[in-house]
Amino acid sequence: MDRHAKRTFTTAWLVASAVLLFLLIALYFVPEKTLFAASEAFKVPHRSGETCALCGMTRAFAAIARGDFSTALIYNRGAVAFYGALFANQLVVAFFLLRRMHKRRYHHAGA
């Protein structure tokens, strides 16, 4: 991957991660009623009986924010794993940014 493509990918990843971090934090501060009302805007109509991978995810994430993992699994079986993956991504971003800051500080100190 060339330097420009790598920089573009990294920027896109950091921006997407910032948006996801905002959404994860919102779960803890925005009332559930407001979350559910907002998620209705993204609801996709399905044929009767069909569900999608994200069906119930808002309610499941709200349950996870309350610490109710068993209810989250009822709303969406993949919610806990997906939440864990999003949380792990935030840890990787934090490590990446700290490492980058350390490299810049070390590089500038040696100049």
N, C-alpha and C positions, 0 to 999 in steps of 0.2 A: 504494500500500500504506500503510495507516495505521500510526501509530507502534507500537501494540501488536503488530500482526502482524509488523512489521519486527523488533522486539525478540525476539519468539518465534522467528522464523525464524533470526535470528542466534544465539540461544542454542542451538537445536537443531543448527545447523551446527557451532558450536564444540564441543558435547558429542560429536557424531558424529566430528568431526576428532580429538578427544582419544582416543577409543576406537581409531580407525584408527592414530593415531601409536603408541599402546601396542602394537598388533598388528604394525606395521611394525618397531618396535624389538625385539619378541619374536623375530622371525625371526633376529636376529643373536645372541641369547643362549640361546634354548631349543633343546635338541637336536632334530634333525630327526625322530628316532623319536617323540619326545613330540608334536611338531607334527602328524605324520601320524596318531598315535593320537587326538589331540583332534579332528582334522578328520573323522574317521570318524563322529562324532556328528552331523555336518551332511550326511552323504552321503544323497543322494536316489536311491531306486531308479529305474532307467530301463528302458524296454522294450529288448530286445536290440538292440544296435547303435546306440542313440541316445545322444547326449551332450548336455550342457547347456553354456551359456557359461562356467560356472565349473568344469567338469570339469578336473582336473589343476592347478587354480590354486594349491593349497597347495604341491604339489611344484615348480611353476614359480616361485613366490615364494621358496621355499627355495633353488632354483638361482640366482635373481637375487641373493639374499643372499650366496651363495658367489662371485658374479661370473661365473657360467656362463650367459650369456644365450642361447647356442645351445641348450642343454638346456632352458632355460625355454620357448623357442619350440616345442620338440618336445612338451613337456607340455601347453602351451596357447598357441596362436598369438597370442592377445590379451594375454597376461600382461605382457609388457614395456610395452606401451602403457598397460595398466591400472595397473601399478605406477608408471609415469611420471605418470599423472594423479593418483594418490593422493599421490605425492611433491610434485607441483606444488601440490596443494591445501594441503599442509602449509606450503609457502612462502608461499602467499597468506594463510593463517591467521597466520603469524609476522609478515608485513608489516602485516596488519590490526591485530594486537595491539600492535605497536610504534607504529603510527600513533595508535592509540587512547590509549596511554600518553603519547605526546608531546603530543597535544591536551589531555589532562587536566592534564599538568604545566604546559603553556603557559597554559592557562585559569586554573589555580589561582595561578600566579605573577603573572598580571595582575590578580587580584582584590584 
